């Protein structure tokens, strides 16, 4: 089976963010919008910040594929 990085149809991969999902569901917001007020402290807060960058990069790739 070829690696995802070799798949021309793969736009990207995302983590599971399993520890952030319950917080996001309870706060009724996307995982990348979680704040300390939502319970995202320490590593969870940093993971939420990182998620923003990961989702932004994926959105950029999707837009680039649509425009070509």
N, C-alpha and C positions, 0 to 999 in steps of 0.2 A: 504494500500500500504506500503510495507516495506521500511525502510530507506535505502538510498544509502550505508551507512556504513555496512549494513547487506547483501548487494548484492555481492555474491562472484565473479560476472562477472564485477563489477565496478572497473576500474583501478584508478579512481580518478575523481575529479571535478575541473573545472577551473572557475574563475570569468569571467564576460563578458568583462571586460576591455574596456567598451564602450567609456570612455574618451580618451583612448590611441589609439584606432583604427584609427581615422582620422589623428593623427600625424604619425603613422606608415605607413599609406597608402601614405601620402604626401612625407615621407622620403624614401619610397620604402625599408623598412627594417622591421624585426620582432619587435614586441612591446618590447621585452626584450633587444633590442639593441639600443633603443632610448637614446639620450643624450640631454644635455641642448641646444646644437646647433640645435637640431631638434624641440625645443620648449617644451621639457619635463622639467619643472621647479617645484621645491618644491615637492608637493604631487604627481605630475605626474612622476617626476623623481624617487621618492621612489617606486611608483607603478610599474614602469618599472623594477627596480632592483628586487622587490618582484616577478614579473612575471617570471624572469629568474629562480629563485628557484622553483617556482611552475611547470614550464614546465620541468625543469631538473628532479624533483621528478617524474613527470608523465612518462618521458622517461625511467627512471630507472625501474619503475614498468612494463612498456611495455617490456623492455628487460628481466626482471626477468620472466615474464609470457611466453616469447618465449623460454627461456632456460630450462624451466621445462617440 
